Amino acid sequence: MRLILALTVLPFLAACSPEDVADKVGRRTAETVVQPVVGSGAATQCVVQNADAAEVQTLVRDVGTVAGSSTEALIRTIAARAPTQDCFRAAGIAAPVF
């Protein structure tokens, strides 16, 4: 019985690694920086989903402040990528203009 329980729970525990949790928290926090710049919840999700870990960390630095020109430039760079553009199209939204 214990073996069955362990084999059932193990995949769920593996999915909750500290790195995964940190990434999710970072991306949710980055959304609060991106949202005021792009103006759309769906566009925000597309940008944040297509940011790499270093970019998410850079975005998070602007929490609680108005995004500066370097943050806006980073958001534009991420938004211009093909996968982000594909995400905009899949969500049925126009690419944000800012």
C-alpha positions in Angstrom: 0.0 0.0 0.0 2.8 2.4 0.9 4.5 1.7 -2.4 1.4 2.5 -4.3 0.9 5.7 -2.4 4.5 6.7 -2.9 4.3 6.0 -6.7 1.1 8.0 -6.9 2.3 11.1 -5.0 5.9 11.2 -6.4 5.0 12.7 -9.7 3.1 15.5 -8.0 6.0 16.2 -5.6 8.4 16.3 -8.5 6.3 18.9 -10.3 6.6 21.2 -7.2 10.3 21.7 -7.2 11.6 24.9 -5.6 12.7 26.1 -9.0 9.2 25.6 -10.5 7.6 27.4 -7.6 10.1 30.3 -7.9 9.5 30.5 -11.6 5.8 30.7 -11.1 6.0 33.4 -8.4 8.4 35.4 -10.6 6.2 35.2 -13.6 3.1 36.2 -11.7 5.0 39.1 -10.2 6.3 40.1 -13.7 2.7 40.2 -14.9 2.1 43.2 -12.5 4.9 45.0 -14.3 3.9 44.1 -17.9 0.2 44.7 -17.5 0.3 48.5 -17.3 2.6 48.6 -20.3 0.7 46.4 -22.7 -2.8 47.1 -21.2 -4.3 43.6 -21.9 -4.4 40.6 -19.6 -4.1 38.2 -22.5 -1.2 40.2 -24.0 0.5 40.3 -20.6 0.3 36.5 -20.3 1.8 36.1 -23.8 4.7 38.4 -23.0 5.4 36.8 -19.6 5.1 33.2 -21.0 7.6 33.9 -23.7 10.2 35.7 -21.4 13.2 33.6 -20.3 14.1 33.3 -16.7 16.7 36.2 -16.8 14.1 38.4 -18.4 11.5 37.6 -15.8 14.1 38.6 -13.1 14.7 41.8 -14.9 11.0 42.6 -15.1 10.4 41.8 -11.4 12.9 44.5 -10.5 10.3 47.1 -11.5 7.6 45.9 -9.1 6.0 48.8 -7.4 7.4 51.4 -9.8 6.4 52.7 -13.2 8.2 50.8 -15.9 11.2 52.7 -17.2 12.4 52.9 -20.7 14.6 49.8 -20.4 11.8 47.7 -19.1 9.5 48.9 -21.9 12.2 48.1 -24.4 12.5 44.6 -22.9 8.8 44.1 -23.1 8.8 45.3 -26.8 11.7 42.8 -27.5 9.7 39.9 -26.0 6.5 41.0 -27.7 8.2 41.1 -31.1 9.3 37.4 -31.0 7.6 35.0 -33.2 6.3 32.7 -30.4 4.9 35.8 -28.6 3.2 36.9 -31.9 1.8 33.4 -32.3 0.4 33.6 -28.7 -1.3 37.0 -29.5 -2.9 35.5 -32.6 -4.0 32.3 -30.8 -5.6 34.5 -28.1 -7.3 36.5 -30.8 -5.7 39.8 -29.8 -3.7 42.3 -31.8 -0.1 42.8 -30.8 0.1 45.7 -28.3 1.4 49.0 -29.6 3.4 50.9 -27.1 
